[in-house]
């Protein structure tokens, strides 16, 4: 039971979200550091849309599984049924589509600073949610 609590999908989603926010922090910091570098193109981190696709796919997989028979494992060494799931991970994408200035740099410092503040709030919210989850697990374990 403890393993189910620690390996819950909530922990998986939150930890991947926190890693994405950490990567986004590094990417935004790099964009800000290169605000005056000629020909520099800003980068951004993609994660939330990928996670949304994963969660939608998970629902589709659950519905499909409900309609078909389950495989039976007769020995521990037999491979289990493939789950058909994807696991969204943060990716860095280069923005070559825009140019803000004549030196071909496309970093807008105001947008980057706003993205930095937004990302800090995002990370803090997930850390608080993760802490709350572990506090609830702790409360359950102490009540037994």
N, C-alpha and C positions, 0 to 999 in steps of 0.2 A: 504494500500500500504506500509506503514512504517513497518508493521508487516512482510510483505513478504521480505523486504530488510534486516531486522534484523534476520529473521529465514531462510535465504537463505542457500542452501546446501554448499556454499562456507564457510560460517561461521562455520557450523557444522563440515565439514571436517578439516578445519584449527584448530578449537578448540580441536578436538580429537587428531590431530597430535601434537599439543603443549602439551597436557596432556601426550601423549606417550613419547615425548622427555623429559618431566620432570621426568617421571618414569624411563626412560633409564638413565638419569643423576644419579638418586639415585642408580640404579642397578650397573652402572659402578663404581661409588664411593665406593660401597660396595665391588665390586671385587678388586679394588685397595687397599682398607683398609685391605683385607684379603690375600694379595699377599704372605705372609709368614706363613699363617695358614695351618698346616698339614691337609690333607684330605679335604680341601675346594674345592668345585666345583663352577666354575664361572656360572653366570646366564646372560641371555640376554633377551631383550624385542623384541617381535614380534608385528609389527603393519602394516608396509607398505604393506606386501604381503596380509594381511587380508583386508586392505582397497582396494587394487587392485581387490580382489575377489568380494568385495561388489560392486564396481563400475561396474564390468563386469556383475554381477547379476542384478544390476539396469537396465542395457541396455536390458537384456533378459526379465525382468519383463515388461518393457515398450513395447517391441515388442509383448509379449503375450497379454497384455491388449488391444493393438490396434486391435487384432484379435477377441476379444470377446465383448459381450454387457456389458455395464455398469449397475450396480445396481442403482436403484432409491431410494433415502431416502425420504419418505413421511412425516416423523416427525423428529424433532431434536433429539429425544431420541433413534432413531434407530442407531444401530451400523453401521459404515461405512464399506466399502469393505476392507478386509485385504490387505495390500500392499505387503506382501511376501518378504519384504526386511530384510536383516540382517544389523546390525550396528556394524561394526568392532570396537573393543576396544583393547587396548594394553594388552598383556599377558606376563608374565614372564616365561621363560623356563630355566630349569637347564641343563647345558651341562655336562652330565656324560660320553660322548663318548671319551674324551681325557684325557691324563695325561701328564703334562709337566715335572714333576720332580719325584724323587724317593719317596717323601713324599705324593704322590697322589694329589697334588695341580695342577690345570690346568690353573692358571692365568698367562698370559704373559703380563707383565707390559707395554711393547712397544705397543702391540695390544690394550690394554685397554686405554692407553693415546691417541692413534690415534682415537679410537672410541669416546673418550671424546671430542676431537677437532671437529670431524665430527658431533657429536650430537649438539655441541654448534652452529655450522654453520647452521645446520638444523633448530634448534629452532629460531635462529635469522632471517633466511629467511622467516619462517612462520609468525613470529611476524611482519616483515616488510610487508608481503603480507596482513595480517589482517589490519594493520594500513592503508595501501593504499586503501583497500576496504572501510573502514569507512570514509576515506578522500573523496572518490568519492561519497559516500552516503551524506556526509555533503555538498559537492559542489552542488549536485542535489537539496537538500533541500533549500540551500541558494539561488539558481537561480530561485526559484518559487515565 
